Each structure stands twice: as structure tokens, then as C-alpha cells.
């Protein structure tokens, strides 16, 4: 392997390490900045800003060191050391950040944006500046004359970026799921140190001889001369960076209906972009040799606009065709595929849609950089300045896409604006082409016409293929696409009072009167803690949905203060289409538009009850943060001494995740109890004090509106909520045993749902989880709190049989379910809970397809 090829390999490995850091640090920083696109964009801005400053300042360091190779090795070692220190600091940043800046919200106001970006820049500055300096450092090593400038400029950038794509793929799909965030950082540290060691073994004299022998000699007369003014070139670099990062943010949002919102989906888009940028830079030498780099740069901008238009129009068409809908992660058929096959299919689709444009974006930066470099002997200085201008544009692009373009114009409209920006860049560059106006018009006019035709096929809005009401014929009455998600509300055509809300295709709220697991569990979330402790006076709801939980809370006049935290403002707007939104007008209610983690970190308020929806499956894999040990600790810290934390967990979670969730919650709460509501709902209740000995709500004290609400979900008496008790903390820990804990730095349940076989989310899993809880119940039977189980042994056994019957029914074991309720009926013929189970199981058909909401 030649010395130049060895340096390309070092650039590849260095890029891989950098992306392993970026992916890991982005996830750490989301705990401080929130999980919104704005939070991610702030992190990207901090990363790009540090790299730009590092690249720009490199030449000052170079002037003090004789050997560029040794300097490069020193940079790689310094990156490794600073990465270790930064990762240690990021683990402790959320508490510090919320203490110093307690007034943050997710609304995207100017002060919030500035504070996020400046904090990210300050936190990430040292390692990212060092990472940014490695590119001009390698350029300084291999570039010393006009020939080597054209030969190596694009190659170093290209292989470094291809390495970054590999690092992003490795971190997002392999390292973080296997060894956690800090483990992925450790691999990056090892790569940096290996690169540094390898750089020191390269013979500097051999390198000097090799770089003086180019295989292709371009026209020396045009090697460094250019009619493009440097100020214009700076603007081109800035705007190219702007459009590139804005496209990435917008296309990640637009591609979500196909790939979903998991970490794997984010990795697909990230890798596609980086791969295109890297591969696109490699032909730079040939493009320069063609003799007219200014015309080439103008045509590249036209090509980006055309490819982006075709790609977005193709994606919109894909979402409207049966073939495209069949590719969507929301399609039940696609979920039957093994996860590597599904990931590959979505990856190939992303490549077809995005790669053509990203290849040209990858060529645009080194081509504009080449026009900016006027002296090969100062390659490090000029390349560093070019990186700074491009990265400043990237910062503005990422923030602008998240805070302005997406919320205002949606993904389709924002793409049209970026296409117009690319066309404008092409016209500006073409103005400085040395040809005549007629010559310029011959190649620029047809290109712009092709862009206009392709753009005309981009619809005003995307027609996303999901229905919040499932298979019920419905019409959309509200839809808002924002930087976080697309919120849709639909109503039944036959019965307009039947309404549902979805967030990116997953149903999160339904109207009253529909016997749907989503509605019943949201109502129970509000009433269960007050049934256990009616003296509670303040409440916090995490996640608003259709406002059914909030409305149920307001039915209790004893509650004096009710707060709700919702990260997505569009959900609040969508909730207004539900009757339950009347709760928003209650003077006791305050809705905070904010990430729940950040709110719990910064608020000084304590609550008597905190309720949360712990969705966890392929649709909600990003929810692992609110199923983590750190989240439970924050919730516990915000609870009053008598307070109760209640979280819904679906019984159809895969068994491994179910055990991890229970084990994680039990590792935090001094007292943890679990309640079962047929047929798919588990409620974890954590507290500082035991449930036994509290004054429970009596039937005669239940407010009429509360009783009406309970009857609407099939609960005849308030006691029925308490009779769902199964086990306490000691019994739960004994049942689930020792094993992994879900933590921010090691989010073990974030990835298992995506990689699990489809049968894992089924009635079989429900039976396994309920049987695990029955095992815990056997351990806890002697510690049953007073009033939490029938005193009669036969009735108690009948209740257990009905619970097993519901589980069997969920996995379509209709015959066995009916046999179990028949046995329960014999044991407790007059018990209303048993009677209800008999009626439901005997009269309803078995679930044809498990509902994963």
C-alpha cells in the first residue's frame, strides 16, 4: 500500500471515530437539550461550529511544528484524551445544565436557540475543534504543489467522510446496542490512538517522494486561476453548507413514514447522507482536469436541485402507492421480515431517494474549496477557512430547518425552498463563467427547466398512509407537520363522534365511548392514584395525547393543581378536536411545551401524583428515556412524601423488555406495586411510602363524573381498580431476577423492540408477562395490602383465572380462555368482575391482530 493510500486509510478511521463520538454525544446531549429536532440541531451546530473553528485555526498551530505528520498524530491523541473527559462531563451535564438555565422550553424562541447552540459549542468545543483540525492537517501532509492539490483534496475529504458513514453505521446499529454509549466512545478512542500510532510510523521522506509523482497532470494554466471572486466563493461555501444540513434535517423528517422513528431509522438517513458526501468528493480530481471548474460547480448546484426534486417527488409518490405503503414500517407485513432484512430494505430505499443528491453535495464542497485555495503551500490555512465557512452555513441550515422551514412550510414546501436556493447558487456561479451569455444559456437554461419540471411533481403536503382509527373508514380533520412529528386527527365517517389522534402513524389518543385499549388506560391513569390515595392535591401528566387523562383528572375537584408536559405543540393543537380538550380551559391546568426529562430536571415543584404512558415497542423505541433508571429517579425526587408515580406498561411488550422495565423501576422506588387491568394494561405504582395503611377512596365518595368515566371503560366500582393489585416490589424483584437495567448510557430496551421478531409483540408475550406477574403474586400473597384483594379465597382464585383468560384471549386461544372463565364463574358466580370477563370473552371474537398501542 502506497503512503498516500495509507493516509487515506487513516482519514477513513479518523472519520469513523468522529461519528462514533457524534452519535453517542448527541444522545447524551438530548438529555440536556431535549429530544426535539431543535435539540438535535443544537448539538449538530455545536459539533459543526467546533470543527469549523478547529479547521480555521489549524494553520496557526502548524506554523509552530516542523513535522505535519507528528502534528497530525498529536491531534489524534488529543482527540482521544478530550473525548474521555467530555463523555465523563456529559453524564453529569443534565443536572448542571437545568440548574444554570432553568427557563428553557421546547418552543424554539430566539433566546432558547442561542442558549442551546452556545452551550453545545462550549461543551463540545475542545474535542470537535481537534477533530476539525485533522482535515487541513492531512491536507498539509499530502499537498505541496498544484498537482497534489487536485490529486488529494477531494480524496482526503471523501475517504474521511466515507469513514464517518461507516462509524455512524457501526455506532448506531452495532456498538451502542451492544456496549452502550460510553462503550461506543471507547471504540472511538481506540481508533484515534491507533491512527496516531500509524501516522508516526510513516516515513516522511518516502511521502515527499510519492506526492511529487502525480499520475495525472491537469492543465497548469487553469490549475489555480479562477474568475470567481473569493468573497463569492465564501458565500457559495456558506450556502452549500446551509442547504446540505437543511436537506438532511428535512429528509430525515420526510422519510420517517417509511422507516419509523427508531435509532435505526436515524442511522439510515445519516449514513446515506455521509456516504453520498464521501463518494461524491472522490471524482474531484477528474472534474478539475476537465478544465472549467466554475461551470462544473454551477452544474453541480443545478444537479443537486434536480436530484432533490426527483427524490422528494419520488418519496411523495411512494407514500401514495400500494408498493410504497407496503414498505412502510407501519405496514404489518413489513414487520414480519427479519430486522436485518427490514433495515436493508429501508436502507436501499433511502439510497435510491437521497443518494443522487448527496453525491453532488459531496462534490460541491471540495470543488468550491478548490476554487478558494489559491496557494498550495498554504493548503492547511485555505482548506481550514473553507471548512469554517461551510460549517457556519451548516449551523444556520440545521437550526433554520428545525425552527423555521419545517414548522412553517412542512417537508415538501421546505424542500422546494432549498431547491430554489440551489438554483440561485447555480445562477450566481454561472455569472462568472468565462463563456459568453449564449454559451452559458445553453447549459444553464435546460438544467433549470428540468428542475422546474421535477419540482412541479412535489405535492404541497405529503400524503402519509396512516389512519388513527385503524381500519375504520375516516376523514382527516386536522394535520400538522412539524419538526418533531406529524400529528393527525381523524373522525369516523359513519360516526363523527369517534375520533383518533396519531403521531407519525402511531395512535396515541381516541375519543370517549370507543372501547379501545388506548382510551381505557388513559382514563385509568388518572383515577388509579386517587383511588389509592384520595388526599392527593397536585398532579403532573407526562404526555398530553387527546387530553383524556387530563380531562379525567379534572373530574376530581380535590385536585388543586394539574400540570401537563407535552414536547410537541402540535399535539396540543390536535387535542382541541376532542371533547376532552375542555380540560385545557380548567383554571387548575397548565400545559408546558417541553421535554419531560428537562422539565423534571429544572422544576422545583413537587407533586402528589405523576402519571406517564410507558409505550415501548417498534413504534415508540425512542421512549426508552422515560423507562430509564435516571427518569425514575427524577420522578421520585419530584414526588411528595405521600405521592404516587403511576406508569402504564403494555402487557404485549416482549418479555425481555418487560423484565427490564420492572427491574429498572424496582431499582429506584422504595415501594413498587403492580396492578393489572384486562386485557393489555399493567400499571406500575411507585412511592416513598407503602400503599398499605392509606385511606382509600370509598364508593360513596366517588364523584358522579368520575363514576361515569369509569363506567365508560367497563369499571363498575372504584374497588375494581384496587382489586387489580398483583405484587409488591419484593415479589417483583424475585420474579424478574437479576439482569440488565435500562440507563441513559446503556439504553438496552431502545433497540430490542426493533430487532425482535414480530411474534414477540403478540398475545404469547402477553401470556408470558402475565404469568410472570402471577408468579410474583404467589410470592406476595401474604403481603396483600388491605382492600386490594377479595377476602374470599375462591373469589381471589377466580380473579386470577379471569386474568389468565384475558391473556389467552389476546393470543387467540379462545377455547382455553372460555374454559378459564367458566372455571372462574363456578368459583365466584356472583362476582361482578368475573361476570364482566364472561360476557366479554364469550361474546367477542378473538383479536385477529395484536394491537400495539
QUINORRA-V451307 format. One record per backbone hydrogen bond with DSSP energy under -0.5 kcal/mol. NH is the residue of the N-H (numbers start at 0). CO is the residue of the C=O. If there is no record, write none. Layout:
# QUINORRA-V451307
{{NH/CO} {NH/CO}}
This chain:
# QUINORRA-V451307
{{5/1} {6/2} {7/3} {8/4} {9/5} {10/6} {11/7} {12/8} {13/9} {14/10} {15/11} {16/12} {17/13} {18/14} {19/15} {20/16} {21/17} {22/18} {23/19} {24/20} {25/21} {26/22} {27/23} {28/24} {29/25} {30/26} {30/27} {31/28} {32/28} {33/29} {39/35} {40/36} {41/37} {42/38} {43/39} {44/40} {45/41} {46/42} {47/43} {48/44} {49/45} {50/46} {51/47} {52/48} {53/49} {54/50} {55/51} {56/52} {57/53} {57/54} {59/56} {60/56} {60/57} {61/57} {62/58} {63/60} {64/61} {67/65} {70/66} {71/67} {72/68} {73/69} {74/70} {75/71} {76/72} {77/73} {78/74} {79/75} {80/76} {81/77} {82/78} {83/79} {84/80} {85/81} {86/82} {87/83} {88/84} {89/85} {90/86} {91/87} {91/88} {92/88} {92/89} {93/89} {95/91} {96/92} {97/93} {98/94} {99/95} {100/96} {103/100} {105/592} {112/108} {113/109} {114/110} {115/111} {116/112} {117/113} {118/114} {119/115} {120/116} {121/117} {122/118} {123/119} {124/120} {127/123} {128/124} {129/125} {130/126} {131/127} {132/128} {133/129} {133/130} {134/130} {134/131} {135/131} {136/132} {137/133} {138/134} {139/135} {140/136} {141/137} {142/138} {143/141} {148/144} {149/145} {150/146} {151/147} {152/148} {155/151} {156/152} {157/153} {158/154} {159/155} {160/156} {161/157} {162/158} {163/159} {164/160} {165/161} {166/162} {167/163} {168/164} {169/165} {170/166} {171/167} {172/168} {173/168} {173/169} {174/169} {175/170} {177/173} {178/174} {179/174} {179/175} {180/744} {181/744} {182/178} {183/179} {184/180} {185/181} {186/182} {187/183} {188/184} {189/185} {190/186} {191/187} {192/188} {193/189} {194/190} {195/191} {196/192} {197/193} {198/194} {199/195} {200/196} {200/197} {201/198} {203/201} {206/202} {207/203} {208/204} {209/205} {210/206} {211/207} {212/209} {217/215} {221/218} {222/219} {228/226} {232/228} {233/229} {234/230} {235/231} {236/232} {237/233} {238/234} {239/235} {240/236} {241/237} {242/238} {243/239} {244/240} {245/241} {246/242} {247/243} {248/244} {249/245} {250/246} {251/247} {252/248} {253/249} {254/250} {255/251} {255/252} {256/253} {257/254} {258/254} {259/255} {265/261} {266/262} {267/263} {268/264} {269/265} {270/266} {271/267} {272/268} {273/269} {274/270} {275/271} {276/272} {277/273} {278/274} {279/275} {280/276} {280/277} {281/277} {281/278} {282/278} {283/280} {284/281} {285/282} {286/282} {287/283} {288/284} {289/285} {289/286} {290/287} {295/291} {296/292} {297/293} {298/294} {299/295} {300/296} {301/297} {302/298} {303/299} {304/300} {305/301} {306/302} {307/303} {308/304} {309/305} {310/306} {311/307} {312/308} {313/309} {314/310} {315/311} {316/312} {317/313} {318/314} {319/316} {320/316} {320/317} {324/320} {325/321} {326/322} {326/323} {327/323} {327/324} {328/257} {329/256} {330/327} {334/330} {335/332} {336/333} {341/337} {342/338} {343/339} {344/340} {345/341} {346/342} {347/343} {348/344} {349/345} {350/346} {351/347} {352/348} {353/349} {354/349} {354/350} {357/353} {358/354} {359/355} {360/356} {361/357} {362/358} {363/359} {364/360} {365/361} {366/362} {367/363} {368/364} {369/365} {370/366} {371/367} {372/368} {373/371} {377/374} {378/375} {381/377} {382/378} {383/379} {384/380} {385/381} {386/382} {387/383} {388/384} {389/385} {390/386} {391/387} {392/388} {393/389} {394/390} {395/391} {396/392} {397/393} {398/394} {399/395} {400/396} {401/397} {402/398} {403/399} {404/399} {405/400} {407/403} {408/404} {409/404} {409/405} {412/408} {413/409} {414/410} {415/411} {416/412} {417/413} {418/414} {419/415} {420/416} {421/417} {422/418} {423/419} {424/420} {425/421} {426/422} {427/423} {428/424} {429/425} {430/426} {431/427} {431/428} {432/429} {439/435} {440/436} {441/437} {442/438} {442/439} {443/439} {444/440} {445/440} {446/442} {447/443} {448/444} {449/445} {450/446} {451/447} {452/448} {453/449} {454/450} {455/451} {456/452} {456/453} {457/454} {458/456} {463/461} {465/463} {469/466} {471/468} {474/490} {476/488} {477/488} {479/486} {481/479} {481/484} {486/479} {486/484} {487/501} {488/477} {489/499} {490/474} {491/494} {491/497} {492/472} {497/494} {498/496} {499/489} {500/508} {501/487} {502/505} {503/485} {503/501} {505/502} {506/504} {507/500} {508/500} {510/498} {513/510} {514/512} {515/513} {519/515} {520/516} {521/517} {522/518} {523/519} {524/520} {525/521} {525/522} {526/522} {527/523} {528/524} {529/525} {530/526} {531/527} {532/528} {533/694} {535/532} {538/560} {539/608} {540/562} {541/610} {542/540} {542/564} {546/543} {550/546} {551/547} {552/548} {553/549} {554/550} {554/551} {555/552} {556/554} {558/555} {559/536} {560/536} {561/587} {562/538} {563/589} {564/540} {565/563} {565/591} {568/566} {570/567} {571/567} {572/568} {573/569} {574/570} {575/571} {575/572} {576/573} {577/574} {580/577} {581/578} {582/579} {583/580} {584/581} {585/582} {588/585} {589/561} {591/563} {591/589} {592/590} {593/565} {593/591} {598/594} {599/595} {600/596} {601/597} {602/598} {606/637} {607/537} {608/537} {609/643} {610/539} {611/645} {612/541} {613/611} {613/647} {614/612} {619/616} {620/617} {622/619} {623/620} {624/621} {625/622} {626/623} {627/624} {628/741} {631/627} {632/628} {633/629} {634/630} {635/631} {636/632} {637/633} {638/634} {638/635} {639/606} {642/639} {643/607} {644/685} {645/609} {645/643} {646/683} {647/611} {648/681} {650/679} {652/649} {657/653} {658/654} {659/655} {660/656} {661/657} {662/658} {663/659} {664/660} {665/661} {666/662} {667/664} {668/664} {670/686} {672/684} {673/726} {674/682} {675/723} {676/680} {680/676} {681/648} {682/674} {683/646} {683/681} {684/672} {685/644} {685/683} {686/670} {687/642} {693/690} {695/693} {696/530} {700/697} {701/698} {706/702} {707/703} {708/704} {709/705} {710/706} {711/707} {712/708} {712/709} {713/710} {714/709} {715/713} {719/716} {720/717} {721/717} {722/718} {723/720} {724/721} {725/673} {726/673} {728/671} {731/727} {732/728} {733/729} {734/730} {735/731} {736/732} {742/740} {742/745} {747/745} {749/746} {751/747} {752/748} {754/750} {755/751} {759/756} {760/757} {761/759} {765/761} {766/762} {767/763} {768/764} {769/765} {770/766} {771/767} {772/768} {773/769} {774/770} {775/771} {776/772} {777/773} {778/774} {779/775} {780/776} {782/779} {783/780} {787/784} {795/791} {796/792} {797/793} {798/794} {799/795} {800/796} {801/797} {802/798} {803/799} {804/800} {805/801} {806/802} {807/803} {808/804} {809/805} {810/806} {811/808} {812/807} {813/811} {816/812} {817/813} {818/814} {819/815} {820/816} {821/817} {822/818} {823/819} {824/820} {825/821} {826/822} {827/823} {830/827} {834/830} {835/831} {836/832} {837/833} {838/834} {839/835} {840/836} {841/837} {842/838} {843/839} {846/808} {851/849} {852/850}}
